Amino acid sequence: MKFWIGAALALAIGVGLPLLPVNEYVFYAGYVVLTYVVLATAWNILGGYAGYVNFGPPAFFGIGAYAAVVLFKWLGAPLGVQIAGAAFMGGAMGFGVGLLTLRLRGIFFAIATVAIIFIMETLMVNWRYVGGATGLQLLRPQVELYASYTRMLFAVIAVMAVASVAIARYVQESWIGRGLRALRDSEEAAEGCGVPTLRLKLVACTLSGALMGAAGAPMPMYLSFIEPASTFNLAYTIGSLGSAIIGGMSHWAGPIVGAILLGSLQQIITVTISNEMNVLVVGVLLVVFVVAAPEGILGLFRKVLGRTSK
């Protein structure tokens, strides 16, 4: 019950805040932070719960972005339809990738997911309908409820963030989550106990891909431009994986904490110092947390509570 009260409160703030006379940059930067919440939450379903490290978020994010562009350019589809189409494409690609790669394990699976990024980027570079290598300029449609399109996108990504967290929480507490944790601890033992490991991995890969694809759908309109190099940028991998590791991969709340901390810090550094410092900040934080707090902020918090309760 507490979760749903918190979710309703977060949803109300996300939808209502853009209606208030707040500085526009809050929504411009907040959109990026909430996008990382969705990406990190999606990554954690496969990488955290199941233990399959996925380096391919840019591929799913990018296919979602380009699916939205195709729907907008071809049919003039509204944003809601673009997001649904992007989620379908991301989920379909996740299912296909799962069939091809989920029998791989460890570093072999991780390398295969990296290869998917370059395959998808190469396809988009050579597809002139969506701009090819030079990119495509997009004209934002008019909005009625909010004062600007950026404010509207902030409200949309806030709804998507709450929905993705609710899905991740359901997965964690359901039989799916228990099965994923079992195969993460020992896949052979899980199979021996009758856990349908391949089916669960396909579910995790499909669901993770669908959420990442949906996260990519609003990005072309957010930038009013799309091109392959930035859309399939490995920074999305670093942000997704880094947020989950920093926050904690064993719980649905970990990626939220990590994404808000990391995303906000990156936005502050971008404004006050330079954009190039973002990679250094992520690298330093990852090293610190891997060495000092491998279970992330949530794990560190639990240890502190355990000591104080004794």
N, C-alpha and C positions, 0 to 999 in steps of 0.2 A: 504493500500500500504506500509506503514511504517513497518508493521509486516512482510510482505513478504520480504522486503529488509533486515530486521534484521535476518530473518530465513535463507535467502540465505547466508548472511555473516557468521552466526554461522555454517552453513553447510560447507562452504568453509574452515573455520578455523579447524573444526573438522576433515575433510577429508585431508586437506593439512598439518596440523601441524605434524602428524606422519611421514611425508616425510622429515622433517628437522632434523638436528643433535641436538636434544634436549635430555636431560637426560631421561633415560628409566623410572625412577620412576614417572615422570610427567604423563605418560600414565597409569602406574599401579594404581596410586592414582586417576587420572582423570576418569578412567573407573568406579570406585566405586561411585564417585560423580555424574556422569551422569546416572548411574543406579538408584540412588535415585531420580534424576529428573524425570525419567520415572515412577517410583513407586509412587512418591508423586503426580504427575500429574494424574495418573490413579486412585489413591485413592480419589482424590478431585472430580472426576466426580460423584462418588456415595456419598462420605462422605461430601463434601463441597457443591456441587450444590443441591443434593437431601436431605442432612441432615441425611443420614443413616450411622452411624459410623461403619466402617468395621474394625475389628481386625484381619482379615484373610489374609492379603497380603502374608505371608509366604506360605500359601496353594497354592495360584495361582502362585506365583514365583516358588515354588518347583515343581509343576506339569509341569510348562514350562521347567524347567531344566531337569527333568527326561524324558519328552517327547523328548527333544533334544538328550539326551543320547541314548534312544531307537532307534531313527531314525539313529543316527550315528553308533551305534553298529550293528543294524540289516541290514540297507541298505547302510551304508557308505555315508549318505546324506550330502551335503555341508551345510555350516552354514545358508545360506539363506532359505533352505528348513527346517532346524531345527527350525528357528525362526517362519516360517509360521505355522509349525506343533504345536509349543508351543503356539502360539497365538490362534490357533483353539481349542486346549485342554483347555486353560485358559478361552476362551470365552464360550465353551460348559459347563465347570464346573460352570462358573458364571451364565449362564442361568439356569442350574439345581438347583444351590443353590438359585437363585432368586425365582424359582417356589416353593421351599420348605420353604423359610424363609422370603420372602419379605412381607408376610402378618403379620409378627411379627414387632413390633416397639420398639424403644428405647433400653433399656438394654437387652431385650429378643433377639433382632436381633443381638446385639453385642456379646452376649454369644454364640449364634448359630454359628457365624463366627469363634469364637475361637475353638469350637469343631471340625470344619472342618480341622483345622491345625493338630490336634492330630490324626484324622481319616486318613488323607493322609500320615502322617509320619509313622503311624503303618503299612499301606499298603506297603510303600517302604522298611521299615525295614524287612518285611517278603518276599520281592520279590528278590530272589537270582540273577535273570538275570541282575539286575542293581546294584548288589553288596551287597544288604541287609544291615544289620547293620554295617558291616565292611567297606563298601564303595567300590568304583571302580576307579582304576587308568586309566587315559585316555592319549593317545598319540596324541599330536597335529599334524595335517597335515602340510605340507610345504606351505608357502605363497610366492608369487612372487613380488607383488607390494611394500610391506612394509618390513622393515629390520627385524621385529620380529612379532610373532603372537599377542603379547600384543598391539603393535601399530595398527595392523589391527583391533583388537577388540575395541580399542578406537574409531577408525573411524566408526565402525559399530554402537556402542552404541550412538555416536554423531548423526548419522542419525536417529536412533530410538528416541532419545530425541526430536529432532526437529519435527519429525512426530507426536509424542505423544502430544506435545504442540499444534501443528496445529489442531489436532483432538479435543483437549480440548477447544481450542478457537472457533472452529466451533460449538461445542455442546453448549457452553455458549451463543453464539450470535444467535443461531437458535431457532426454536419453541421448540425444545427439552429442551434447557436450560431454557427457560421461563416457561415451564411446570414443570421442576424439581424444580425451585425456588418457584413456586406456591405451590407445595406439601410440600416443606420444611417449608414454612411459616405456612401453615395450610392444611393438607391433606384432611380434611373433606370439607373445603371451596372449595378446588380445584376440588374435585369430584362433588360437587354441581354445579360448573360452567362448568362441562362437560370435565374436563381435564382427559385423560385416564391414571390415576395415576399408576395402576399396569403395564400397558404396558411400560410406561416411566421408571419405576423402573427396569423392566427386561432389557430394552435397556441399562440403566446406568450400571447395574450389569454385563451384558455380555461384554460391551465395556471396563469397568474397568478391568474385569478378563482377557480379551484378551491382553490388554496392559501389565498387570503384568506378564502374562505367557510369552509374548515375551521378557520381560526384563530378565526373568530367563534363557532363552535359551543359551546365550553365557557364562554364569557363569561356567559351568563344564569345558569348554576349557580354561577359564581364570585361573582357579585353577589347571587344569590338574587332577582333582580329584572331586568326588562327594560322599557324604554320608548324610543320612537323618538328623542327629542332627543339622548340620550347615546349611543345605539347607532349613529346615523348622524352622529356628531360629526366635524367636519373635523379634529380633533386627530389622528385616525388617518391622514389624508393627510399632515399635517405630520410625524408620527413616521416614517411609511414613507419618504417622500421625503427627509426630513432625515437619517435613518440611512444611506440609500444614498449620499447626497451626501457626508456627513461621512466615511464609511468608504471610499468609492470604488466607482464604478459599473461599472468595467471588469472586475471579478473577483468570483467568487462569495463570497469571504471578506470583501469590503468591507462589505456590509450587516450582517454579524455583528458586526464591529468597531464600526461606527457605532451599531447598535441597543444593544449592551451599554454603550457609553460614554454615549450619550444617555439611554437608559432608566434606567440606574443613577444618573446625575446628576439626572434629574428626580425619582426616588424620594427621593434624599437631600435635595434642595431642598424637596420636599413635606413631609418630616418636620421639617426644621430651620428652614425659613423659611415658605413658604406655597405653596399649589397654583397661585396666580395667577402666580408667578414662572416657571413652566415655559415659558410661551410666550415670555417675554423671553429665557430661556436658549437655547431653540431658535433664536430669531431672531438672537441675537448669534453663536452658533456657525455658523449658515449663512452669515452675512455674512463672518465670518473665513475660513471654508474656501473659499467661492466666490472671495474676493479673493486669499488667500494660498496656498491649496492646492486648486485646482479639481479635481484628480484624487483628492482625499481623503487620508485617512491612509495608505492603501496606496501611493498615488502619491508622497506625501512620503517615505515609508520607502524606496521604490525610488531616489529621487533622492539621499537620504543615503547609501545603500549604494553608488550609482554614484560618488559623490564620494570616498568612503573607499577604494574599490578602485583609484582612479587613482594 
